[in-house]
Amino acid sequence: MISLKNIVLRRSAKVLLDNVTVTLNPGEKVGLVGRNGAGKSTLFALFSGALHEDGGDFYKPKQWLMAQVAQNMPETSESATEFVLGGDTRLADLRQTLTELEQADVALDDMDHGMAIAQAYTDLADAGEHDAVPRAQALILGLGFHNDELERPVNSFSGGWRMRLQLARALMCPSDLLLLDEPTNHLDLDALVWLEAWLKRYAGTMIVISHDREFLDAVTHVTLQIESAQLTRYGGNYSAFEILKSQQMELQQAAFSKQQEKMAHLQKFIDRFKAKASKAKQAQSRVKALERMEKIAPLLAEAEFTFEFKEPTNLPNPMLTLSDGEFGYLSLNEDGEETGRKRILSGVNKSVLAGQRIGILGANGQGKSTLVKTIARDLKALGGTITEGKGLSIGYFAQQELDVLRPDDNPLEHMIRLARDLGAAAKEPTREQDLRSYLGSFNFSGDMVKQKVGTMSGGEKARLVLAMIVWQRPNLLLLDEPTNHLDLATREALSMALNEFEGTVMLVSHDRALLRSVCDEFWMVGRGVVTPFDGDLDDYQRYLLDESKRLREEAKEDAKVVAKLEAKVEAKKEAKIVAPIEMTRPLKKELAAVEAKLAPLNAKKEMLETQLAKSQDPAELVELSREHQALSDNLGPLEERWLALTSELESLGALV
């Protein structure tokens, strides 16, 4: 059980939690929600032990083993499998214990030491040593890696893939408490569906911060909300929390309205009779009642971020047509000359019509981003034709769009440059004050318009990119994972804006709530082609789980085939090095003779050692020691010859 009693948490002078009390029971799956800056990460630090409470009492069972996704980018040449395997801290500790026992300078016949080694092996078996590697690799493959990447060095992967390995490493730990802070940020939809299935089977206590409402609905059944320095527990997942919160707000608003009426009535009485001597005491009592009355705070909802895409100046139909399209990447040398090409998609024949809402589905690495980048003119088509409608204007939100922003420039400078680049054709006002007002509508108010982009959060950068897209007044929106850095409120604003947009939307996203609310048809990108997907997102999730199962079974069969081939190759190698009988016969004959001499000498040595252990007579001990030494001197050369013969026979493949 985790218990918070009258907890106070501060960050510098700001009080994030003020005298809060909450209990979490073993095995509960908890979603932690609240606005950015409310204190979610600080509370996580309290749960993990990285931070201590400023007041009150915090309790977490000392024996609980905790797992948490490390936020630092791993820098190691370990293979992906070795790195994830290291997350099983219990297994690592037991391995270390066994190594220390086996390397200890202890007599071979020390019974206690032998028992300790035996126990270490038993503990390792109980901890899952026999299937540790397959378990680690199942986690890696489930999060979207391929079989040929299992032994690749961690350093060879990009940042997003390394963070997936950090997640797999945390899941590998046999924990009692699992803390997950935005675990879906670097995942595609296929990996996200797999993660949900895994977390549903997790037996420990889990606390997760996420801005993905469908993910929270799927894996949690308790919600903690941080709001106004208070921590409130709600039974149910995120959708249930929204309903309960809404009902609570209605009741609170009704109570506030009723109280305002009562306060107005009291104030009216006071104002009317405070000057009359006969009513002075009654008036005074009402003043005190008014002062004593507990003020119910009005529900002044925090200003929600909302925006809208402006009506496009024209809507070509079709927006564009893809004919026999071949999409992929060109390899260029330093002079810009083509040196090779990698084809990812071929035979693409599609039309994009005005007003369509297309969701682009597909497993990781199948070509979703390649398709979008080619339509956005960031990549050249390798073949076929792309015919654009007259007046096509594309607004493109790329996964790496945040990196394109200039970190040393501020939002105002970005907008001034954009307005200038659009030139005289832009009908929007371009005075600095107008641009400031425009940025204010995207929550960049006051000094924020002069804040360097490099110091902003991911969500603030994403809002700036959205502001720049809206300014361009596009008629085709290409959105590649636009919600990665957006909180729930901003995701809702984006969903509303896209639904009201009069142009065409093509959307790649792992946010199923956004896909459900915006898209009315889906394209499947996979196995080198683009095809319609006849079904909804629930059908797609079932498809992904079935596909994942099929790939795992194929991997197992491939592993069996490889193992059989390796065994045959090894057998052939061994057959080739087995020496002829004529070469090994004299060696075997000599080995048998040496063993015949060793047997009685070893038996006599054991007898002498037994007598030495029992004898109490000093003279007898001296004589026995002399005999034992002489026997050891005779045994030495024979044992050395025995070792030499067995080594030679082994090298010839003749020792069975």
Residue, then its C-alpha position, 0 to 999 in steps of 0.5 A: m500500500i502507498s499512503l500520502k497523509n497531509i503531504v506538502l510538496r514544493r518546487s522552489a517557492k511554489v506549492l504543488l501539493d498542499n496537505v493532501t491525503v490519498t491511499l493507493n492499494p496493491g495491484e491498482k492501475v492508476g492514471l495520474v492526470g493534470r495540466n502541465g506544470a501541475g506537479k505530476s513529475t514532482l509527485f513521481a519523484l516522491f513515489s520513486g524516492a528521488l524527492h522527499e516530502d516537504g510536509g506530512d507522511f509518505y509511506k511505501p513498503k520498503q520491500w517493494l521493488m520499483a521499475q521506472v523508465a530512465q529518462n536519459m538517453p542510453e550510451t552503450s555498445e551493449s547489444a539491444t538484448e544485453f541492455v534490456l536483460g540488464g533491467d532484471t535487477r534481481l537476476a543481475d544481483l543473483r548472477q553477481t552473487l554466484t560469480e563472487l562465490e565461484q571466484a572465492d578463495v575457499a577450500l574445495d571441500d568446504m561444505d557450507h561454500g558448496m551449499a551456498i553455490a547450490q543455493a545460488y543456482t537454485d535462486l537463479a532458476d527460480a528467478g527465470e534464468h533459463d528463459a531470461v533471454p527469450r523474455a527480453q527479446a519478446l519485449i524488444l520485438g513487441l515494441g517494434f524492433h525486428n529480429d535482425e536488430l536484437e544483437r545490434p549495439v544500442n548506440s547504433f539506434s536513433g534516439g526514439w528507438r533507444m527510448r523504446l529500449q529504456l521502456a523494455r528495460a523497465l518492463m524487464c524488471p520483476s517489479d512491485l511498483l511500475l512508474l511510467d511517464e508518457p510511455t507512448n510518446h515514442l511508440d507507433l500504434d502497433a507497439l502501443v497496442w502491444l504495450e496495452a496488452w502487456l500492461k493489462r497482464y502486469a500484476g503489480t501496482m502501476i502509476v502512469i502519466s499519459h495524454d493518450r485518453e484511450f491508453l489510459d482507458a485501456v490500462t487504468h481503473v483509478t484516476l488521480q487528478i492534480e488540480s489547484a495543489q490538491l490531489t483527488r482520487y476517482g474510481g474508474n479510468y479516464s472516461a469515468f473520471e471525466i463523467l465524475k468530474s463533470q458531475q462534481m463541477e455541476l454540483q459545485q456550481a449549483a452550490f456556489s450559485k445557491q450560496q451567492e443568493k444567500m450571501a446577497h440576501l444577507q448583504k441586502f439585510i445588512d445594507r438595509f438595517k445596519a443604520k437602524a438601532s432596533k435592527a442593529k444587533q440582527a444586522q451585526s449577527r448577519v455580518k458575522a454570519l457572512e464572514r463565517m460562511e465558507k466561501i465555495a470557490p466559483l468554477l472559473a474554468e481555466a482558459e482552454f486552448t482553442f484555435e481554428f483553421k481558416e477557410p481555404t481560399n480554394l479547394p481543388n478537386p481532386m487535391l492530387t492524384l498518385s499514378d503508379g507511384e514508387f516511393g523511397y529514398l535516393s542515395l546521393n554522393e557529395d556532388g549530389e549525384e544519385t548513387g542508389r535508391k531504396r524502394i519502400l512503396s510501389g504501384v501506388n494508385k490513389s486520388v485525394l479528394a476535397g474534404q476527405r479525412i484519411g487516416i494512414l495506418g501501418a506497422n512501424g517502418q512500412g512507409k507511412s512517413t515516406l508516403v507523407k513526405t513525398i506528398a509534402r514534396d520533402l522527398k522526390a518520387l522514385g517513379g510514377t507521377i504525382t499530379e497536384g490540383k491547381g492551387l494546392s496548398i499543403g500544411y505539413f506537420a512532420q515528426q521532426e518539425l519541432d527540430v526544424l524550428r530555430p532554437d535561438d529565435n523566438p516565436l515572434e521572429h518565426m512569425i515575422r519571417l513566415a509572413r515575409d516569406l509568404g510575400a504580398a500574396a498573403k492577405e493577413p496583416t503583418r504588423e508586429q502588433d498583429l503578429r503578437s495578437y495572433l500568437g496570443s491566440f495560441n497562448f503565446s502571450g506577454d513575454m513568451v513571444k520573445q522567449k527562445v524556442g530552444t527553452m520551450s517545452g515540446g508542447e509549446k513548440a508544437r503549438l508554435v508549429l500549429a500557429m505557423i501552419v494555420w497562418q499559411r491557410p492550407n487546403l491539404l493538411l498532412l499531419d505526421e504524429p502531431t500529438n507527441h508533445l501535446d497535453l489532453a486539452t490541446r489534443e482536444a483543441l486539435s481534434m475540434a479544429l480538424n473537424e471544423f476544417e473545410g479542406t482535406v486531412m491526411l493523418v498519421s497518429h498513434d492517438r486513437a481518440l484523434l483518429r476516431s474523431v477525425c478520420d472517416e476512412f483509412w489507408m493501410v501501408g504495408r508490404g510495399v503497397v498502399t491499400p484501403f483498410d475496410g474496418d474501424l480502429d478496433d478491427y485494426q487493433r485485432y489485426l495488429l495483435d494477430e500480425s504480431k502473433r504471426l510474426r512471433e511464430e514465424a520467428k520461432e520457426d525460423a530459429k528452429v530452421v537456423a538451429k538445425l542448419e547450424a547443427k548440420v554444419e557443426a556435425k560436418k565440421e566435426a566429421k572432417i576433423v575426426a582422425p583415422i583410427e590408426m592415429t588414435r589407437p596408440l594414444k588410447k592404448e597409452l591412456a588406458a595404461v596411465e589410467a590403470k596406474l592412476a587408479p590404485l595410487n589414487a585409492k592409496k592416497e585417499m586411504l592415507e588422507t583418511q588415516l591422517a585425519k584420524s590419527q592422534d599419534p605424532a610419530e604416526l602422523v610424521e610417517l603418514s605425511r612422508e608416505h603421502q608426499a612420496l605418493s603425490d610425487n609419483l602421481g604428478p607425472l602420471e596426471e600430467r601425462w593423462l592430461a596431455l593424452t586426453s587433450e590430444l585425443e580431444s583435438l583429434g575428435a577421438l575422445v568420446 
